[in-house]
Amino acid sequence: MNMPTFTQADQKYRSAIEAAGRELSAAFDASRAVKPVNLGGVDLTNAVLLRLKSFWLTQEQIKHSLQKVYAAPAADFFVETVCFFSEGCT
């Protein structure tokens, strides 16, 4: 029986990490297609909150899997999220 190496076992996770950049570009393109931008509604707020929720849920899973006490700081992710949607509004 051929046992996997750590490199092989980690390949899918590395691919998922790398996918974030590609998916960000695709999401950026998709957000530019949202017209007109309604700053008086709740869609933009919901988009920000849902993205932050996804980050939080992922960090909770990482904390659990690695038996960590603290999650990665959300402040940088929040700033990136606001910048993402701000660019989409210009």
MOPAC internal coordinates of N, CA, C and O (Angstrom, degrees):
PM7 1SCF
backbone

  N    0.0000 0     0.00 0     0.00 0    0    0    0
  C    1.4465 1     0.00 0     0.00 0    1    0    0
  C    1.5360 1   108.53 1     0.00 0    2    1    0
  O    1.2310 1   120.31 1   -49.28 1    3    2    1
  N    1.3265 1   117.01 1   130.72 1    3    2    1
  C    1.4590 1   122.59 1  -177.28 1    5    3    2
  C    1.5257 1   109.26 1   -88.93 1    6    5    3
  O    1.2310 1   120.06 1   -65.11 1    7    6    5
  N    1.3218 1   117.49 1   114.89 1    7    6    5
  C    1.4574 1   122.38 1  -178.91 1    9    7    6
  C    1.5268 1   109.82 1   -84.21 1   10    9    7
  O    1.2310 1   119.84 1   -40.85 1   11   10    9
  N    1.3396 1   117.91 1   139.15 1   11   10    9
  C    1.4639 1   119.73 1   179.49 1   13   11   10
  C    1.5304 1   111.38 1   -72.03 1   14   13   11
  O    1.2310 1   121.54 1   -23.72 1   15   14   13
  N    1.3063 1   114.67 1   156.28 1   15   14   13
  C    1.4586 1   120.41 1   173.59 1   17   15   14
  C    1.5294 1   107.98 1   -91.55 1   18   17   15
  O    1.2310 1   120.47 1   -11.64 1   19   18   17
  N    1.3368 1   116.71 1   168.36 1   19   18   17
  C    1.4639 1   119.66 1   175.69 1   21   19   18
  C    1.5276 1   110.46 1   -60.99 1   22   21   19
  O    1.2310 1   120.62 1   142.43 1   23   22   21
  N    1.3186 1   116.42 1   -37.57 1   23   22   21
  C    1.4595 1   120.78 1   178.78 1   25   23   22
  C    1.5200 1   110.71 1   -60.80 1   26   25   23
  O    1.2310 1   120.47 1   135.98 1   27   26   25
  N    1.3103 1   116.70 1   -44.02 1   27   26   25
  C    1.4618 1   120.72 1   178.52 1   29   27   26
  C    1.5300 1   111.15 1   -68.38 1   30   29   27
  O    1.2310 1   120.43 1   137.19 1   31   30   29
  N    1.3213 1   116.79 1   -42.81 1   31   30   29
  C    1.4629 1   120.53 1  -178.15 1   33   31   30
  C    1.5242 1   111.95 1   -64.52 1   34   33   31
  O    1.2310 1   120.30 1   151.79 1   35   34   33
  N    1.3262 1   117.04 1   -28.21 1   35   34   33
  C    1.4600 1   122.04 1  -175.93 1   37   35   34
  C    1.5238 1   113.10 1   -93.82 1   38   37   35
  O    1.2310 1   119.49 1   176.83 1   39   38   37
  N    1.3106 1   118.58 1    -3.17 1   39   38   37
  C    1.4634 1   121.81 1  -172.94 1   41   39   38
  C    1.5238 1   112.55 1   -58.97 1   42   41   39
  O    1.2310 1   119.30 1   134.01 1   43   42   41
  N    1.3180 1   118.93 1   -45.99 1   43   42   41
  C    1.4674 1   121.39 1  -178.05 1   45   43   42
  C    1.5251 1   111.11 1   -63.87 1   46   45   43
  O    1.2310 1   120.05 1   140.95 1   47   46   45
  N    1.3184 1   117.51 1   -39.05 1   47   46   45
  C    1.4616 1   120.42 1   179.80 1   49   47   46
  C    1.5290 1   110.37 1   -67.25 1   50   49   47
  O    1.2310 1   120.09 1   137.86 1   51   50   49
  N    1.3255 1   117.43 1   -42.14 1   51   50   49
  C    1.4687 1   120.53 1   177.13 1   53   51   50
  C    1.5219 1   110.32 1   -60.78 1   54   53   51
  O    1.2310 1   120.39 1   138.37 1   55   54   53
  N    1.3150 1   116.86 1   -41.63 1   55   54   53
  C    1.4638 1   120.68 1   178.02 1   57   55   54
  C    1.5250 1   111.19 1   -62.06 1   58   57   55
  O    1.2310 1   120.57 1   140.35 1   59   58   57
  N    1.3383 1   116.52 1   -39.65 1   59   58   57
  C    1.4675 1   120.10 1   178.72 1   61   59   58
  C    1.5307 1   111.09 1   -65.03 1   62   61   59
  O    1.2310 1   120.43 1   139.95 1   63   62   61
  N    1.3186 1   116.79 1   -40.05 1   63   62   61
  C    1.4643 1   120.42 1   177.92 1   65   63   62
  C    1.5288 1   109.93 1   -63.59 1   66   65   63
  O    1.2310 1   120.50 1   135.42 1   67   66   65
  N    1.3245 1   116.65 1   -44.58 1   67   66   65
  C    1.4598 1   121.13 1  -179.90 1   69   67   66
  C    1.5256 1   111.98 1   -66.45 1   70   69   67
  O    1.2310 1   120.21 1   151.03 1   71   70   69
  N    1.3188 1   117.21 1   -28.97 1   71   70   69
  C    1.4617 1   121.51 1  -179.31 1   73   71   70
  C    1.5270 1   111.70 1   -65.57 1   74   73   71
  O    1.2310 1   120.20 1   154.86 1   75   74   73
  N    1.3137 1   117.22 1   -25.14 1   75   74   73
  C    1.4716 1   119.57 1  -178.04 1   77   75   74
  C    1.5224 1   111.45 1   -57.85 1   78   77   75
  O    1.2310 1   119.66 1   137.92 1   79   78   77
  N    1.3086 1   118.26 1   -42.08 1   79   78   77
  C    1.4623 1   121.20 1   178.51 1   81   79   78
  C    1.5134 1   112.27 1   -64.43 1   82   81   79
  O    1.2310 1   121.03 1   135.98 1   83   82   81
  N    1.3248 1   115.63 1   -44.02 1   83   82   81
  C    1.4671 1   119.57 1   178.98 1   85   83   82
  C    1.5269 1   110.59 1   -65.02 1   86   85   83
  O    1.2310 1   120.54 1   137.29 1   87   86   85
  N    1.3141 1   116.57 1   -42.71 1   87   86   85
  C    1.4587 1   120.37 1  -179.16 1   89   87   86
  C    1.5241 1   111.30 1   -67.90 1   90   89   87
  O    1.2310 1   120.18 1   145.85 1   91   90   89
  N    1.3352 1   117.26 1   -34.15 1   91   90   89
  C    1.4597 1   120.54 1   176.80 1   93   91   90
  C    1.5235 1   110.14 1   -62.06 1   94   93   91
  O    1.2310 1   120.30 1   135.91 1   95   94   93
  N    1.3131 1   117.03 1   -44.09 1   95   94   93
  C    1.4668 1   120.50 1   178.17 1   97   95   94
  C    1.5216 1   111.03 1   -61.36 1   98   97   95
  O    1.2310 1   120.34 1   136.53 1   99   98   97
  N    1.3157 1   116.96 1   -43.47 1   99   98   97
  C    1.4651 1   120.80 1   179.20 1  101   99   98
  C    1.5356 1   110.73 1   -65.34 1  102  101   99
  O    1.2310 1   120.51 1   139.51 1  103  102  101
  N    1.3294 1   116.63 1   -40.49 1  103  102  101
  C    1.4623 1   120.06 1   178.90 1  105  103  102
  C    1.5231 1   110.66 1   -66.75 1  106  105  103
  O    1.2310 1   120.79 1   143.84 1  107  106  105
  N    1.3241 1   116.10 1   -36.16 1  107  106  105
  C    1.4591 1   120.93 1   177.82 1  109  107  106
  C    1.5249 1   110.20 1   -61.82 1  110  109  107
  O    1.2310 1   120.79 1   133.04 1  111  110  109
  N    1.3189 1   116.10 1   -46.96 1  111  110  109
  C    1.4699 1   120.57 1   178.08 1  113  111  110
  C    1.5257 1   110.58 1   -61.03 1  114  113  111
  O    1.2310 1   120.47 1   136.65 1  115  114  113
  N    1.3199 1   116.72 1   -43.35 1  115  114  113
  C    1.4647 1   120.54 1  -179.39 1  117  115  114
  C    1.5303 1   111.10 1   -65.58 1  118  117  115
  O    1.2310 1   120.10 1   141.92 1  119  118  117
  N    1.3312 1   117.41 1   -38.08 1  119  118  117
  C    1.4649 1   119.44 1  -178.55 1  121  119  118
  C    1.5251 1   111.42 1   -68.85 1  122  121  119
  O    1.2310 1   120.56 1   150.43 1  123  122  121
  N    1.3119 1   116.53 1   -29.57 1  123  122  121
  C    1.4764 1   119.65 1   177.25 1  125  123  122
  C    1.5200 1   111.90 1   -66.84 1  126  125  123
  O    1.2310 1   120.08 1   159.44 1  127  126  125
  N    1.3267 1   117.44 1   -20.56 1  127  126  125
  C    1.4592 1   121.44 1  -179.85 1  129  127  126
  C    1.5274 1   112.19 1   -83.15 1  130  129  127
  O    1.2310 1   119.78 1   171.05 1  131  130  129
  N    1.3291 1   118.02 1    -8.95 1  131  130  129
  C    1.4629 1   121.07 1   179.84 1  133  131  130
  C    1.5241 1   107.95 1   -75.69 1  134  133  131
  O    1.2310 1   121.11 1   -71.27 1  135  134  133
  N    1.3023 1   115.49 1   108.73 1  135  134  133
  C    1.4609 1   121.86 1  -179.57 1  137  135  134
  C    1.5197 1   108.25 1  -139.09 1  138  137  135
  O    1.2310 1   119.27 1   -40.11 1  139  138  137
  N    1.2726 1   119.00 1   139.89 1  139  138  137
  C    1.4549 1   127.69 1   -11.30 1  141  139  138
  C    1.5248 1   110.21 1   -77.57 1  142  141  139
  O    1.2310 1   120.94 1   -23.70 1  143  142  141
  N    1.3028 1   115.81 1   156.30 1  143  142  141
  C    1.4596 1   120.85 1   176.53 1  145  143  142
  C    1.5256 1   107.57 1   -78.54 1  146  145  143
  O    1.2310 1   120.71 1   -58.66 1  147  146  145
  N    1.3185 1   116.24 1   121.34 1  147  146  145
  C    1.4607 1   121.36 1  -178.79 1  149  147  146
  C    1.5222 1   108.98 1  -100.75 1  150  149  147
  O    1.2310 1   120.77 1   -83.54 1  151  150  149
  N    1.3143 1   116.14 1    96.46 1  151  150  149
  C    1.4620 1   120.12 1  -179.15 1  153  151  150
  C    1.5271 1   112.00 1   -78.54 1  154  153  151
  O    1.2310 1   120.15 1   170.31 1  155  154  153
  N    1.3218 1   117.31 1    -9.69 1  155  154  153
  C    1.4559 1   120.64 1   178.98 1  157  155  154
  C    1.5222 1   113.41 1   -90.74 1  158  157  155
  O    1.2310 1   120.29 1   169.92 1  159  158  157
  N    1.3218 1   117.05 1   -10.08 1  159  158  157
  C    1.4574 1   121.03 1  -178.78 1  161  159  158
  C    1.5144 1   112.05 1   -95.52 1  162  161  159
  O    1.2310 1   121.17 1    13.00 1  163  162  161
  N    1.3183 1   115.36 1  -167.00 1  163  162  161
  C    1.4694 1   120.81 1  -177.49 1  165  163  162
  C    1.5298 1   112.98 1  -108.69 1  166  165  163
  O    1.2310 1   119.89 1   179.34 1  167  166  165
  N    1.3304 1   117.81 1    -0.66 1  167  166  165
  C    1.4606 1   119.98 1  -176.24 1  169  167  166
  C    1.5207 1   112.10 1   -60.28 1  170  169  167
  O    1.2310 1   120.11 1   133.45 1  171  170  169
  N    1.3091 1   117.39 1   -46.55 1  171  170  169
  C    1.4591 1   120.97 1  -179.48 1  173  171  170
  C    1.5259 1   111.18 1   -63.86 1  174  173  171
  O    1.2310 1   120.59 1   137.25 1  175  174  173
  N    1.3277 1   116.48 1   -42.75 1  175  174  173
  C    1.4683 1   121.06 1   177.16 1  177  175  174
  C    1.5234 1   110.48 1   -61.22 1  178  177  175
  O    1.2310 1   120.38 1   134.96 1  179  178  177
  N    1.3287 1   116.87 1   -45.04 1  179  178  177
  C    1.4660 1   120.15 1   178.70 1  181  179  178
  C    1.5215 1   111.78 1   -62.11 1  182  181  179
  O    1.2310 1   120.15 1   140.39 1  183  182  181
  N    1.3293 1   117.31 1   -39.61 1  183  182  181
  C    1.4638 1   120.91 1   179.39 1  185  183  182
  C    1.5289 1   110.62 1   -61.87 1  186  185  183
  O    1.2310 1   120.56 1   135.29 1  187  186  185
  N    1.3384 1   116.53 1   -44.71 1  187  186  185
  C    1.4688 1   120.77 1   178.34 1  189  187  186
  C    1.5236 1   110.28 1   -62.74 1  190  189  187
  O    1.2310 1   120.49 1   132.26 1  191  190  189
  N    1.3265 1   116.66 1   -47.74 1  191  190  189
  C    1.4706 1   120.34 1  -178.16 1  193  191  190
  C    1.5256 1   111.92 1   -63.31 1  194  193  191
  O    1.2310 1   119.91 1   139.50 1  195  194  193
  N    1.3212 1   117.78 1   -40.50 1  195  194  193
  C    1.4672 1   120.07 1   179.36 1  197  195  194
  C    1.5249 1   111.52 1   -66.50 1  198  197  195
  O    1.2310 1   120.29 1   142.98 1  199  198  197
  N    1.3352 1   117.05 1   -37.02 1  199  198  197
  C    1.4603 1   119.25 1   177.77 1  201  199  198
  C    1.5247 1   110.09 1   -66.87 1  202  201  199
  O    1.2310 1   120.42 1   137.95 1  203  202  201
  N    1.3261 1   116.80 1   -42.05 1  203  202  201
  C    1.4701 1   119.96 1   177.88 1  205  203  202
  C    1.5233 1   110.91 1   -64.82 1  206  205  203
  O    1.2310 1   120.26 1   142.46 1  207  206  205
  N    1.3270 1   117.11 1   -37.54 1  207  206  205
  C    1.4665 1   120.55 1   177.37 1  209  207  206
  C    1.5292 1   110.24 1   -62.57 1  210  209  207
  O    1.2310 1   120.21 1   138.04 1  211  210  209
  N    1.3309 1   117.21 1   -41.96 1  211  210  209
  C    1.4733 1   120.57 1   178.50 1  213  211  210
  C    1.5203 1   110.74 1   -61.55 1  214  213  211
  O    1.2310 1   120.75 1   138.00 1  215  214  213
  N    1.3389 1   116.17 1   -42.00 1  215  214  213
  C    1.4657 1   120.30 1   177.12 1  217  215  214
  C    1.5199 1   110.28 1   -61.17 1  218  217  215
  O    1.2310 1   120.82 1   132.59 1  219  218  217
  N    1.3326 1   116.04 1   -47.41 1  219  218  217
  C    1.4603 1   120.99 1  -177.84 1  221  219  218
  C    1.5312 1   111.06 1   -61.59 1  222  221  219
  O    1.2310 1   120.32 1   134.41 1  223  222  221
  N    1.3301 1   116.99 1   -45.59 1  223  222  221
  C    1.4741 1   120.22 1   179.94 1  225  223  222
  C    1.5305 1   110.97 1   -62.30 1  226  225  223
  O    1.2310 1   120.45 1   140.45 1  227  226  225
  N    1.3189 1   116.74 1   -39.55 1  227  226  225
  C    1.4604 1   120.42 1   178.31 1  229  227  226
  C    1.5237 1   110.39 1   -64.91 1  230  229  227
  O    1.2310 1   120.59 1   135.94 1  231  230  229
  N    1.3368 1   116.48 1   -44.06 1  231  230  229
  C    1.4586 1   120.02 1   179.53 1  233  231  230
  C    1.5272 1   111.26 1   -63.87 1  234  233  231
  O    1.2310 1   120.23 1   142.89 1  235  234  233
  N    1.3157 1   117.17 1   -37.11 1  235  234  233
  C    1.4728 1   120.01 1   176.98 1  237  235  234
  C    1.5295 1   110.75 1   -62.77 1  238  237  235
  O    1.2310 1   120.54 1   139.31 1  239  238  237
  N    1.3332 1   116.58 1   -40.69 1  239  238  237
  C    1.4666 1   120.34 1   178.23 1  241  239  238
  C    1.5186 1   110.52 1   -65.26 1  242  241  239
  O    1.2310 1   120.45 1   138.15 1  243  242  241
  N    1.3320 1   116.75 1   -41.85 1  243  242  241
  C    1.4646 1   120.80 1   178.49 1  245  243  242
  C    1.5224 1   110.13 1   -63.52 1  246  245  243
  O    1.2310 1   120.53 1   135.32 1  247  246  245
  N    1.3346 1   116.59 1   -44.68 1  247  246  245
  C    1.4647 1   120.28 1   178.45 1  249  247  246
  C    1.5225 1   110.56 1   -58.00 1  250  249  247
  O    1.2310 1   120.83 1   133.86 1  251  250  249
  N    1.3159 1   116.01 1   -46.14 1  251  250  249
  C    1.4660 1   120.33 1  -178.84 1  253  251  250
  C    1.5343 1   110.90 1   -64.04 1  254  253  251
  O    1.2310 1   120.90 1   132.31 1  255  254  253
  N    1.3309 1   115.88 1   -47.69 1  255  254  253
  C    1.4670 1   119.67 1  -176.61 1  257  255  254
  C    1.5202 1   112.55 1   -64.36 1  258  257  255
  O    1.2310 1   120.73 1   142.70 1  259  258  257
  N    1.3334 1   116.20 1   -37.30 1  259  258  257
  C    1.4648 1   120.34 1  -177.34 1  261  259  258
  C    1.5238 1   112.98 1   -98.52 1  262  261  259
  O    1.2310 1   120.78 1  -175.83 1  263  262  261
  N    1.3190 1   116.11 1     4.17 1  263  262  261
  C    1.4675 1   122.53 1  -179.11 1  265  263  262
  C    1.5297 1   111.13 1    53.92 1  266  265  263
  O    1.2310 1   121.68 1  -134.05 1  267  266  265
  N    1.3375 1   114.39 1    45.95 1  267  266  265
  C    1.4599 1   120.95 1   178.22 1  269  267  266
  C    1.5245 1   109.57 1   -90.53 1  270  269  267
  O    1.2310 1   120.75 1   -24.65 1  271  270  269
  N    1.3105 1   116.17 1   155.35 1  271  270  269
  C    1.4573 1   121.46 1   176.36 1  273  271  270
  C    1.5257 1   109.78 1   -88.85 1  274  273  271
  O    1.2310 1   120.59 1   139.87 1  275  274  273
  N    1.3298 1   116.48 1   -40.13 1  275  274  273
  C    1.4590 1   121.23 1  -174.92 1  277  275  274
  C    1.5211 1   111.19 1  -114.38 1  278  277  275
  O    1.2310 1   121.41 1   -31.97 1  279  278  277
  N    1.3181 1   114.92 1   148.03 1  279  278  277
  C    1.4603 1   120.80 1   174.45 1  281  279  278
  C    1.5256 1   109.12 1   -88.97 1  282  281  279
  O    1.2310 1   121.21 1   -13.33 1  283  282  281
  N    1.3211 1   115.28 1   166.67 1  283  282  281
  C    1.4649 1   119.79 1   174.68 1  285  283  282
  C    1.5269 1   108.07 1   -62.37 1  286  285  283
  O    1.2310 1   120.16 1   -32.53 1  287  286  285
  N    1.3186 1   117.29 1   147.47 1  287  286  285
  C    1.4633 1   120.26 1  -178.65 1  289  287  286
  C    1.5291 1   111.73 1   -58.83 1  290  289  287
  O    1.2310 1   121.04 1   -48.09 1  291  290  289
  N    1.3018 1   115.61 1   131.91 1  291  290  289
  C    1.4563 1   120.70 1  -179.37 1  293  291  290
  C    1.5252 1   111.95 1   -87.11 1  294  293  291
  O    1.2310 1   119.74 1   167.49 1  295  294  293
  N    1.3239 1   118.11 1   -12.51 1  295  294  293
  C    1.4653 1   121.06 1  -176.15 1  297  295  294
  C    1.5237 1   111.47 1   -59.78 1  298  297  295
  O    1.2310 1   119.89 1   133.24 1  299  298  297
  N    1.3256 1   117.81 1   -46.76 1  299  298  297
  C    1.4650 1   120.47 1   179.44 1  301  299  298
  C    1.5250 1   110.84 1   -63.76 1  302  301  299
  O    1.2310 1   120.70 1   138.74 1  303  302  301
  N    1.3189 1   116.26 1   -41.26 1  303  302  301
  C    1.4594 1   119.64 1   179.67 1  305  303  302
  C    1.5248 1   110.36 1   -64.28 1  306  305  303
  O    1.2310 1   120.45 1   140.30 1  307  306  305
  N    1.3305 1   116.75 1   -39.70 1  307  306  305
  C    1.4628 1   120.59 1   177.93 1  309  307  306
  C    1.5288 1   110.34 1   -61.65 1  310  309  307
  O    1.2310 1   120.28 1   133.86 1  311  310  309
  N    1.3216 1   117.08 1   -46.14 1  311  310  309
  C    1.4678 1   120.73 1   179.30 1  313  311  310
  C    1.5298 1   109.97 1   -61.31 1  314  313  311
  O    1.2310 1   119.96 1   135.87 1  315  314  313
  N    1.3180 1   117.69 1   -44.13 1  315  314  313
  C    1.4607 1   120.91 1   177.70 1  317  315  314
  C    1.5220 1   111.03 1   -60.28 1  318  317  315
  O    1.2310 1   120.47 1   139.46 1  319  318  317
  N    1.3220 1   116.70 1   -40.54 1  319  318  317
  C    1.4629 1   121.49 1  -179.84 1  321  319  318
  C    1.5223 1   111.00 1   -64.78 1  322  321  319
  O    1.2310 1   120.32 1   134.08 1  323  322  321
  N    1.3199 1   117.00 1   -45.92 1  323  322  321
  C    1.4694 1   120.44 1   178.72 1  325  323  322
  C    1.5291 1   110.04 1   -63.25 1  326  325  323
  O    1.2310 1   120.36 1   137.38 1  327  326  325
  N    1.3296 1   116.91 1   -42.62 1  327  326  325
  C    1.4736 1   120.06 1   177.30 1  329  327  326
  C    1.5178 1   111.31 1   -61.37 1  330  329  327
  O    1.2310 1   120.33 1   138.37 1  331  330  329
  N    1.3091 1   116.98 1   -41.63 1  331  330  329
  C    1.4565 1   121.84 1   179.31 1  333  331  330
  C    1.5301 1   110.12 1   -57.73 1  334  333  331
  O    1.2310 1   120.46 1   127.22 1  335  334  333
  N    1.3208 1   116.73 1   -52.78 1  335  334  333
  C    1.4458 1   119.90 1  -176.94 1  337  335  334
  C    1.5217 1   112.16 1   -74.58 1  338  337  335
  O    1.2310 1   119.50 1   153.22 1  339  338  337
  N    1.3117 1   118.55 1   -26.78 1  339  338  337
  C    1.4685 1   120.51 1   175.88 1  341  339  338
  C    1.5228 1   110.01 1   -67.23 1  342  341  339
  O    1.2310 1   120.67 1   137.91 1  343  342  341
  N    1.3107 1   116.32 1   -42.09 1  343  342  341
  C    1.4670 1   120.21 1   177.86 1  345  343  342
  C    1.5147 1   109.94 1   -62.73 1  346  345  343
  O    1.2310 1   121.46 1   142.13 1  347  346  345
  N    1.3333 1   114.81 1   -37.87 1  347  346  345
  C    1.4513 1   119.02 1   178.99 1  349  347  346
  C    1.5272 1   113.27 1   -67.38 1  350  349  347
  O    1.2310 1   120.80 1   162.74 1  351  350  349
  N    1.3209 1   116.08 1   -17.26 1  351  350  349
  C    1.4696 1   120.98 1  -178.58 1  353  351  350
  C    1.5102 1   112.67 1   -93.73 1  354  353  351
  O    1.2310 1   119.61 1   171.79 1  355  354  353
  N    1.3132 1   118.35 1    -8.21 1  355  354  353
  C    1.4738 1   119.15 1  -176.16 1  357  355  354
  C    1.5027 1   111.97 1   -88.11 1  358  357  355
  O    1.2310 1   120.10 1   180.00 1  359  358  357

